Amino acid sequence: MHVVIPEDLKKRFKARCVMEGVNMSEVVVELIQDWMSRENPTQITKIDD
């Protein structure tokens, strides 16, 4: 996956992850899982790559 985000946001995200001792990828996965768990009429559970 390739995601384009503003450089300032990327720097702040990376710094916070370092400060909290967490892996950036793990945080992104958690955020995506949280977002996907929200109620949505067109829920998608799995897509094959």
ABEGO torsion letter per residue (X at the ends): XBBBBBAAAAAAAAAAAAAAGBBAAAAAAAAAAAAAABBBAABBABBBX
